Amino acid sequence: MNDEKIQVRVTSSGQLLEVVVLNKRMDNIQVVLGEGVHNVRCDLVPTRNGSAYVGNAMGRELV
């Protein structure tokens, strides 16, 4: 099985992370950060102007 992966940017540090996409819809993208038992799920929602998706994971903003 091939996992779809996308890159997200952590706004505080500017670091790029490659994350696995669990579910993808127009109003929500659900991604998984990390692997194994220490993974974290995050919901990305569209911005007001619709140019990007943003979300929060463990107090960090992802774009």
PyMOL commands that set and color helices and strands:
alter all, ss='L'
color gray80, all
select helices_A, chain A and resi 36-38
alter helices_A, ss='H'
color red, helices_A
select strands_A, chain A and resi 5-9+16-24+29-33+40-46+53-57+60-62
alter strands_A, ss='S'
color yellow, strands_A
deselect
rebuild
show_as cartoon
